[in-house]
Amino acid sequence: MLGFFPTLYPGELLYSAVARYQIRSGNLSPKLTIEELFNSRSITATADLPCGLENLVNNLPPHSSITVDSLIQHHTLYPFYSPFIPPKRARQIEISMRGIYGGDIHTRAGIMASAINTPNYFRFCPDCLPEDLDKYGETYWHRSHQVPGVLFCPIHRIALQNSQISFQGFNKHEYHAASLDNCRVYSAKNDYNKVISEKLITLSQDSFYLLENTFPSKSLEWFTKRYRTLLIERGYANSTGRVKQKRLIDDFVFFYGKDFLKVIDSRVAYEDTSNWLSQIVRKHRKVFHPIRHLLMIRFLTDSIDTFFQNNKSYRPFGRSPWLCLNAAADHYLKPVITDVKISHCLENKKPLGTFTCSCGMIYSRSGEDKKEEDKLRIGRVITYGQVWEDKLRELVEVKKLGLRATARELKVDPNTINRYVALLHLTPSWTKNKPQIKSEKVASIVSEDIKREKRDIWLNLQRENPKLSKTEIRKLAPDVYAWLYRHDRQWLNNNSPKLQQPTSSINRIDWNQRDKEILEQVKDVVRKLKQTEKPIRITVGTIGKTIRLKALLEKHLDKLPKTRAYLKSVTETIEDYQIRRIQWAVKELNLKGEEIKEWKIWRLAGLRENLSDKVRNVLEKELKSSL
């Protein structure tokens, strides 16, 4: 058991406290320190998500108030990652942090596969430094300064600076305390303009809020539903959840700016259909980095609390139950319907709700219920059901009510009564003194007035708009067109504007000239693709989508010989693309001054297990040349 352990400061990393213990204990060997604290000589000096916490707490002096839970929640980066990790996996990370075997922690947290770079050096705030010295007599490593993607102090709103201590550490068992010697303040001009700085400050404050509060872990399905609801509410998806990707990307990039997104390793490439923004709004199949979640949360909501606490789904027609609008049922206008199917109306592009009641009535309406009276709307009755039909039979053949009285009783139009009287072969009182007519003929007579009215409207629209096509007139009166299409299609076809045949042009396409023009466009795109910061595979499809001539390049490339020859020389196979990514990854690691390791190349280049021999040979060659 330890004789002492340093008092943990607010927001201090456990790593920092262990480093201060090593100084106070007088230990010259790092391994002696970790053995005293963790009962193990193999514990790694990990700053963000350390392990061995239970052994440490058990070794603390008697009456210590430090617990494993308090260490995890207040002195590691676990609260930053855990809300975005599925509960089962988050629990496994917590268990690993409690034990002494922490090799799987960073993999489970998604840090190893993340494109958000971890800091190369421990960072500090130039204003926090003198405050710590004045208040505690020493400085320490603040966990809020070590969050990947955070470049500003959330308290003082100034840029963080790098210390001289490597975040990964040259000796994996050695802890380094913060001091004036390794935290030298330099007077450097802010590298970012005011707009980018403000966004970086907001991001740092959101990250700090995550660290200082406890949010429960959520499943991947929860994030899928939550983002879908927010996207629908803000017009970035239709009622079925289909995302309007181009509009979303345009607005997102405009909201943050390309330069800001580049600074935090979260650029969105238009030409890459699998970019992180497009993936995060689809069905979640993997964990996304908290920084990217914070970007989405700030874009779609006003705060982290709003995002996590407002757990509502998209409900254009409100919450269950809904009103039954069957006037023949005992529960008329009572909230008894629990079955509703929400789809997308192709005509008006609004949500379409289909309500099914236990009495047999099925009705639908489109558009959201914004007011109380909207709940009484019926767009279309799909079926009235057996209860309604039995009531109609009683009113017509037993009570002998007249046509309008029956319609008033059932809250429908008289034409509807006549139609169902004919369909059910009923004998109404209002035809008692008239010769018997077959039900089919009754239905025909009833619909004759409606037919005449619809025909007149359709003909008047054509007279008023002589230059419009059939499709354009249809848009002026979609309900009229729908009725005629269902009930009077032959007349509709005979009395509509004739299909205008396109006039053939005498001008022939000059394929030689087009070949030259397209070749220049293709060369320009290839040049830009090769200059992108992160490699993008050069294919005919990618080039075609970029210049918006994908169909032409895929279907008529034989008419463009110069373009075809150039494409053949520059397009990449999967092997070529993997080799270029490996070479790019090695170059990036060299630029950052990082040691060239095989696992780092795999992660940065996004390689998969099924590499060909050719690619593996290139990888081995790059590793040997870096030694």
C-alpha positions, 0 to 999 in steps of 0.5 A: 500500500502506498504511503501517499499519492498526489491530490488530483487537480480539477480536470487533471489527467491521471497520467499527470498525477502519476508523473507527479508521484514519480517525482515526489517518490524519488524513483529513478526507474519508471518501471519501479513507479508502475510496479508500486502503483499498479502491481505490474511492470508492463503497464504502458504510460497511456494518457487518454484511456489508461488501464490498471485502475483497480490495482491503483485504487487498491494501493492508495493510502487508507481513507483515500476518497479516490474511486475507479469510477471517479478516475474514469469519469474525471481524469481520463478521456473516457467521457469524451468517447463513451456517449458515441460507443454502443453500451456493450462496447463501452462497458468492455472498454471500462472493464479493460481500463479497470484491469491491467490488460488494456491492449484492446481499449483504443481499438474498441473506442475506434481511435486506431481506425480514425482519420482524426489525428491524435496530438503528437505532443502534450498541449498546454494553455499559456494562460492556464500555466500561470494560473496553475502555478499561482493556485497550486504551486505547480502546473499539470496536464489538463485533459481538455487540452489533449482531446484530438481535434481540440486546438483552443483552450475552452476556458481562456479561448486562446490557441493551445501550444505544444509542449516538448513531451511526446504524447506517445512517449519514447519510453512507453513506461515513463511518465512526464510531468508538466513543467516550465521547462517542457511547457515553454510559452512562445509568442506566436501569431494565431495561425487561424483567422477570426472565423476559423478561430471562433469555430475551433473555440466552439468545438473545444467548448463542446468537447469540454462539455462532454468531459464535464458531464455524463451522457449514457452510451447510445447504440448505433441504431439510436444515432441512425434514428436521431440523425434521420429525425433531425434531417427530416425536420430540417428538410435534408431528407424526405419523410421516408428518411431518404437524404438529399445528399447534395443539399446536405453537403453544400449547406454543411460545407458552407456552414463550417467552411473548407479551411476549418474542416481541413484543420480538424481532419474532417474535409468533405469531398464532393467527388467521394460518395463514401465521404464521412458526412454521407456515411454518418447520416446513413445506417450506422454500421461503425463508430464515428469519432466524437469530433465528427458527431460534435460537428453534426450536432452543432450543425443540426441542433443548438446544443449537445443537451438538445441532441441527447435529451430530445429522443423523439422520432419523426412524427408528422402526425403526432403521437399515438393514438389517433382519432377514428373518423368513422361516423358509424363507429361507437368510438367516432372521434375518439383516439383509438387508432394505434396503427399508422404507416408513414410513407412519401406522397409522390405527388406533393412530396409530403409525408403520407399517413395511412391510418387503420382502425379496428372498426375496419376503416382505413383512411389516409392524408398527406402533410403534417398535422400542425393544428388540432383541426388537421387531425380531422382531415381525411385525404382519401378513404381507402375502405370504410369497413364492415361497421360502416357498411352495416350502418349504411344498410341499416339507415337505408333499408331499415330506417328508410332515411333519405339520401341527404339524411343518410349522408349527414348521419355518416358524415359523407358526401351524397355521391358516396352514399349512392356509390356504396348503395350500388356496390352493396346492391341496396334498395334505397327509399329515394328510388321507390317510385322510380323504375328499378335500375340495375346497380351497375346502371345506378353507379353509372348515373350517379357518376355521370354528373361528376364525369361531366364536371371533370371533363369540363375542367380538363377542356377549360384548362386546355383552352386557357393554356393552349401551349402547355403539354399534357404533363404540364396541364396535369400539374395544374389539376392533379386531382382532376387528372387522377379521376379521369385517368381512373374512371374515364381514361379513353376520353382523357387520352382522346381529349388531351394535347397530342404528344409533341414529337421532337424535331430532328436537328439537321446539325450533326455532332462533330465528334472530333471537336467534342473529343478535343473539348472533353479531353481537356476537361478530363485532363483538368480533372485528373490533374486535380485528383492527383493534387488532392490531399488524400488520394482518390482513385482515378476511374472513368466513373469518378472523372465522368461524375466530376465533369457530369458526363459519366453516361457519355464516357461510359456509352460513347467512349468509342467515338472519342479516341483521344479521350479513350487513349488518355483514360486508358493511360491514367485510370487506376486498377485497385492495385495501382490505387492501393500502391499510391495510397501506401506511398502517400501514407509513408510521405504523410508520416515522414512529414509529421515526423512520425516513425514509419510502422507497418500498422500506421501505414495500414491505418492511414492508407485504409488497407484491407487484408486481401492485398495482392503480392504486388502490393505487399511487395511495395509495402515491404519495400517502403518499410525497408527504405524507411529504416 
